Amino acid sequence: MTKIVTDVICPFCGTLCDDLEVAATDDGKKIIEVYNACVIGTEKFLHSQASDRVTRPRLMQADGSYKEISYDEAAEYTAQMMAKAKKPLMYGWSSTNCEAQSMGHEIAELAKACVDNTAAVCHGTTLIAVQDIGLPTCTLGEVKNRADRIVFWGCNPAHAHPRHMSRYSIFPRGFFTGKGHKNRKLVVVDPRPTDTAKMADIHLQVTQGQDYELLNAFRVALKGEWLPDVVAGIPKEKIYEAADILKSGRFGIIFFGMGVTQSLGKNHNIDEAIAVTKDLNDYTKFSIMPMRGHYNVTGSGEVMAWQFGYPYSVDLTRGFARYNPGDTSSIDLLSRGDVDAMFTIGSDPGAHFPFNCVKKISELPSVCIDPHLTPTSGVSKLHVPVAFNGVEAGGSCYRMDNVPIDCRKVVEPPEGMLTDEQFLIMVRDRLKKMKGVA
Ligand code: SF4
């Protein structure tokens, strides 16, 4: 017998699709089929069913082999590590729920740790720009119903956020835009002819690293003022044409990704993109929104900001929160050898950090909390497998437009397996005792 669980949230990318249906066995133990999700989202659900899944914590031995230990022993090991460390780094948080993030921050305060999330290597520059000049933004619902001018700058949703275009930005029937994409104009800015760029009305193939120059040229073109013949590899006629298309819409949106946040100029690119959005509002209504990657990286920024005052790269070493990205961010801390323990949760720095940082993680006392076997779990001394959030556990998450959504539990985790939050509570309680905190 099967049952269908409806209104399921996909815990993969920042689009946080909330219309999935999952067929599961009646006893809630096994997923049979996933409906409505894209191929990446489907894989996330089905991966939780893998027969070779690790279901108990594993401690690395001196010879590199692993010894299975209990969750109690794993919590004790983690608490001891955090208590002994002078400056531990707690990194990740973007693939877990807000409740676990909040609990992890209690541990960070007790251990006087540095706390950082994956924004440090993706949209951290966006957060700096937003602190500089603010963000004229909207919700994805408004985009769906109103936007007739869409810009994708330095992002490729066709691959990274596969249902973004069908649910919100290009193809859905909107209240004011009507059916399909014929009333929406698409401008893509990308050095590569991506699958998203192939669908564009105008593809501006910007010279890599010259996004700032092109954004600046847009501000000039919007006013109809003089431009040199070519800017950032784009003939001026094409820039004027794109600017006219954007001005002539009734409601527009600039979605931007790591192609512009992590290329030359970094947060200054985003300053300028926000300034373009502001300028466009002299002619029509325009918004801007970062394309967030991990499904709850936005939530991590929110929780960190309301608990510590800053959205990432927080240093609690002195007993109060300090924030200085480029100094207190994970890669800088690891590269300088400033931290003496590594705690990873809900992310995979082993796959994304520079080699010298990954090597450093392998040398430090380290714990990795993750349902998967990852490059990070492979170099960490202790790997704690947990339930898949959004599949085997519920909890709050924030979509890329800052809308909080409650994830659903669809099936039971393997017997005896803990959730992120449950494991973190065990560590927090032990650490409190070690530190003599009531
Ligand atoms: S677009 Fe993102 S959130 Fe939606 S189903 Fe695909 S991976 Fe999941």
Residues whose N, C-alpha, C, O or C-beta is under 5 A from the ligand:
A	BS01	SF4	C10 F12 C13 T15 L16 C17 A37 C38 I40 G41 H161 P162 R163 H164
